[in-house]
Amino acid sequence: MPSRAVILSVLIVMVALCIDVSQSAKIGLYADPNHTGPILAFHTMRDRSCYDLDSAEDNRASAVNTFGNCFILFEHPKCKGRQMKVKPGEGCHANLKQCNFDDITSSYRSC
Ligand SMILES: *[C@@H]1O[C@H](CO)[C@@H](O)[C@H](O)[C@H]1NC(C)=O
């Protein structure tokens, strides 16, 4: 029979995981249209802070997968310059070129 402390710990961890999942947003950036080519970035954002692509990933993205989340892509580092919102039903996920956003993404944040 597990002690009350163990049950409580498990509950706290489960609640913490739920909060984490609800606040995190996964994104994938691809070098070629239709989510093909090298993957430039694939990670989970934990907050709304700006993420700068590094020099090898900069100005190369041609497609984005937001995994159902809302993101804003930016032309310049530190989330500056032209921007494009991508979320389900909005933005050119499979081909950024259709939104005049091909090979220019330098940073992004979740929205
Ligand atoms: C992306 O996929 C669609 C649907 O399969 C296709 O019509 C289109 O030509 C593809 N675009 C590119 C740039 O490969």
The ligand as an ORCA input file, in Angstrom:
! r2SCAN-3c Opt
* xyz 0 1
  C       3.166     20.046    -52.459
  O       2.186     19.027    -52.421
  C       1.051     19.309    -53.225
  C       0.017     18.243    -52.957
  O       0.583     16.967    -53.028
  C       1.495     19.392    -54.672
  O       0.394     19.672    -55.503
  C       2.532     20.486    -54.833
  O       3.025     20.511    -56.145
  C       3.685     20.276    -53.854
  N       4.513     21.472    -53.921
  C       5.828     21.421    -54.034
  C       6.508     22.750    -54.148
  O       6.469     20.379    -54.025
*
